[in-house]
Amino acid sequence: LRTVSKRVERLKLSETYAILDRVRKLREQGEDVIDLGGGEPSFRTPDHITHAAIDALSDGETHYTASRGTKALLEAVTQKYKREHDLELDADKNIIITPSAKHALFIALMTLLDDGDELIVPTPSWVSYKAMAAMAGATVKAVPLDGKTGFMLDPDALEQAVTPRTKAILINNPNNPTGRVLTREEVLGVVQVALKHGLYIVSDEIYEKVIYDRSRHISIASIEGAAPITVTISGFSKAYAMTGWRLGYVVSSEEISHQMLKVQQHTVGCAGSFIQFGGVAALAGCQQRIAEMVVSYQQRRDRLVSGLEKINGITCVAPEGALYVFASISALGFENSMAFTRWLLETVKVAVTPGTAFGEGGEGYIRLSFAGSDEDIDEAVSRLHYAFQ
Ligand code: PLP
């Protein structure tokens, strides 16, 4: 038998899925595991969204839609960008509705990257960027950020990473796992470097609505000159508690969107038809429930941070956005963050994600999710406290 493709063989299974699988196995064995590993909101999808999809199903909306998406959802995305970022989009030319933000990222990277190209990614960064770039034949050029400076993004460091093979810079703002929300200066810095070197910007804004305190999310495409070079990814999983729906979208110039549509048409075809009705209800409907969920996340964040602060050897700062605390564990004396994560899961049955899953700059850290319930957060903190008292 011939071998499978080298390109796929070289990929690794997702470390976050590996933790999920291990948690499931331990639970099947009757273990009481607290899972702070994934970014799974504990809330139900708001009822008005669910009902819109149920009605669509009952009405027989169970067939293919246009590859870009339904007119109603494309319009709702257009209005969102006008309302929130003063961006004028053409529903027929600039947007593609995708089954998940993950697929939006996949079609964006498949479209922008050739064999041997480089994608600049500030790290620590989300687990799947590197694998997706590899599927497109490209490599990630990591720009490790320093935890001691609060993971500030330095435009000079970005610029130093540019080579003749660089195609794009990928920015995740708010950031998973660090929780940073970029300042206007940082966003301007990214745009300047990209414009100067003729690069695209891929901007993953999936956590745009999940921000705390006085932080403000700036969509990169809203910066002057950035819209033609920026591919913006967002979706419904996080803000609307819709992880299982698999719904997202990608916004770009007409030319890039036209190219991406080819990948969409020849892979998934379109996002789920009745699912898109839920998406319209989410974007165009009442936003009250979303605001309430963000308030709860902020309280959970504070609960987790103040609990962790009491544990000797663990240090962290309160994240400005997203659903994770990225905590330093280097003072605990473990060999590395993977060894710590394994020990924690097997000994006190708390699942977290090792910092190394997020690439360079992640060693010495763990990511703890506060998307789950207050009870889970309290129980996890008390088990950690017990372990390190
Ligand atoms: N981008 C980041 C930074 C994420 O954390 C996630 C999910 O965890 C995604 C994209 C994918 O979101 P979706 O559920 O829409 O595929």
Residues whose N, C-alpha, C, O or C-beta is under 5 A from the ligand:
A	BS01	PLP	G39 S100 A101 K102 W126 N172 N176 D204 I206 G235 S237 T243 L247 G248
